[in-house]
Amino acid sequence: MARPGGNPDFGTKYKFDFGRDKPLTEQVKAVVYPEMKQKLKKLAQERQCTVPDLIRDALEQYLDAVA
C-alpha cells in the first residue's frame, strides 16, 4: 500500500533520464587494485566523464574486437 500523501506518479511519470537510446538495466561488478581505480578516476576526470562510462566504452570496444 502506498504511503498516504505520497506521489502516485513517482517512478513512472517522474524518472531520471540519462539521455541514452537504451536504458541501462544490468549490472556487472569487478574488483580492481587501488592503483587501477586511481588511474581510472584520473582518466575519467581528464576526459570529463565518469569511471562507469570509461568501463562501458572499454567493454564495448573489447566485445566489438572479439566478435
Secondary structure, DSSP 8 states (H G I E B T S, - for coil): ---TT--TTBTTTB------SS-----------HHHHHHHHHHHHHHTS-HHHHHHHHHHHHHHHH-
